[in-house]
């Protein structure tokens, strides 16, 4: 292999490893949340601050990505990012309290927040040729394999009764990224001081403060929405106002702005952002809901549930192998969107029909395979369509990628919040319905049997209370399980609406062309 070929291969490896590392750490945090909270002594509400802090810092780093590249160059920036990623993972993996874990996640955000942005922009540095498309294939493959490896990594760590392993293993991709960045990147992208973008303190403060308020409210909605929805919506509105300050101060496209929004205000780009937001919304919601459903449906520990999720995510890898070949000659988006949402419908319907007696290999794994296919069908298709008209200008393309990845932070947070609210709502409804059957003869017969059991194995005076407490526990578990099933019914209905929207849009374009003829 010639030196140029070797360098090209390692550059493609770096491009693939960047999104893989990002999805790996995202999945690790999502799937290991319960054992982490138990070990560091944090309540779910306290732990939500970790997710908020990470997302806010990530948004700031993504916003400043171009600013940093112009001053330090690609090699220095990516090596520093890899080092921060490794330091944060090490702090998380050795933390014993919530503040320490929070510090680790914020440090990780300083490093890995821009991995997705960097990977896609490095692809665009490759001259137009088959090598660039190979870079795109590596990039998408990194996403697909990150979705697979994250649940397996968490499952392995939990099988060893040590969640910390899943964070310490992240030191491996961090080290590889640092080495690859050193050997295949350079700092030639540093620009003269008078041509660099500038930070607007007021605008950046508005973005960071507004993002914190919005994301914090989304996280808090899972705990207090039904208590004071008006207050939460008012706070979200104030956060949006802060973000609007940033948009207004950068939307003019003045020379040196952090992000020029005016060139991005096209129908193609805005529709693409909406599709990205939808995909990240579903991804965030599923990352929360799938472990809940699988653990309850099959009465398995979290490590087994994450193994099923990882096996199902192989559907995304298989889908990308096929899709990467089809996209060369058939880039029309309608067929891929329809296929993606049909896969989502099939997966959601099958998961909504799970029961405790179902075989996970015949019921859950095929459904999860379809869910993985959905992500890979929608994300690359949307990327190809969204950035088609902005790739001619490196500055505009960079800003378009940055905005999309900042939106992704909101999408995942909103998906998690919506899934939590949906589960609370449907579980409460189911619990009420189950409670209405408490006086039925079968339930009374069960209570009598349970009372006799507890009388024979304990204090007879406490037996009725113990039987009633056991019944209440079983009803709560069943309400949680059926509430999770209801979520997937709602998801299937939502996917059907999306299919109708895609087909309507596809039919509308020829009608518009005909009317103008």
Phi, psi and omega in degrees: 000128179291162182300319180295321179292320178296316180296321178297319180296314182290330175295316177296324178297319177297317180299319179286327183286331181298305177293328178300314180296322181293312180291331178295313181288325178297313179294323179300314180293319183294314187276340181257014184301314184298308179295328178296312180301318180296324185280322183268001175072041180247139174282162178304321180293318177295320182293333180298335177296330178297313180296320179296313181298317179300311184296320181295313178296320179299317179298317178297316180294318179297318179300323183270005188303307181298319178302318180289319180298319182296333184263327186245339183088161185295316185296308181299316182296314184287326176293319177294320179296316179297320179294318178294321177301314180295317180297318179295318178297322179294319179296316178299316183291343180245005184285151178233008181211166180296314179301320180293317179295320177299316178300318179298317181292321178295320177295320176299320180298321178301330182268307192264357183300326184261012181299315180297317179297313182297316182302315182289324180287329175294324175303317184289345176283344176285129180303148179305116184184173174302335179296327179293317179295325175298322177298319177297321179296318177296319181298310180294323177297325177298320177298311183299315182287331174296321177294330179281312190286330183301307179296325177296320180297314179296317179300319179295315181298318181289329177294336175268007180058038181208093180298338183297333179302323183296330177278322180292330177296334179296345176295335180292304177298329178297316179295318179297319179297318180298315180294315181296319179298321181295321187271332188247349180254169176219179180251026181290347182280357176298131184250159179300151184305323185285349180255004184277155173287158184238153178270127173266107186304318182294315180295315181294322176297318177299319179296312184292314181293315179297319179297319179299314182297313182297312182293321178297319179294322177298319178292318182289338179302330180293342184245332189230008186299315184285348176278314184213070181297324181299318180295320179294316179296322178296319178294319178298319179299320178293324176294319177297324177297321177297318178295324179297328176300315178298316180298318182293320184284340179254346183288345180288344180070027180293153183299127179093002178296148179300314179221129176268112182272333185304315180294345182269353185277065176239156182299318182300314184290318182292321176295321177298319177299321179297321179292319176300314181300319179297315181296316179292327176299311179295320180297314179296319180294317181292323178299330177278318191277325186299313178300322179300312183294312185294321179295320180284321185293318188248004179051050181243155176291169184299324181296326176288320179298317180293329176296318177298319180296318179296318178296318178296326180294344174299341174300326177292321178296313179299320180295319181292325178301319179285314185296321182297334176277324180289326186293339180300320184244350184223089184261003177302128191281335190303313184298324182284322177296315179299315179298320181295314181287330173296318177299321179294320178298312182298313180297316181294320180296318180293320178291326179292341180261011180293152173220166181297337182270358184287153174274119184299328181288333181263342184246304186284314186297314176300323178295316178294328176300317178293321179296321176294322178297322180302312183300315185284330176290324186274314187296305179297322178299315179295321180297316181298317183284322187291318188261010185299320186268001182242000184285345182289337182245112183303323181292313179296320180297318178299314180296322179297318179293319181298314180298317180299318182284331172294318178298326179301324178298319177291321182298314181294317179296317179294322178297317178297317181295316181295320179296319179297314179296319179297317180295319178297315182297308184290326178294321178296318178297315180294320180297320178297317180294320177295322180297331179291344181261006184296335181265005181288154181304314180301320180292318178297323177295319178297318180297320178297315179296317180295322179296317178296322180297311181292330177293321181287336185243017180191206181281117181301330181292331181266354186303314180299320178295318181295321178295317180293322178295321178294320178296317179298322178296315180296321178295319179297317179296318180292324178295320177296317181296310181291331174295321176295321177298320179299324178303317182287334171296315178297319179297319179297317178297319179297319179296323177297320177297320179296321177299315179299319179296318179296315180294322178296317179295321179295323179284333184289324183299311177295330178294319178294317179297320180294320182292335180270350183290000000 
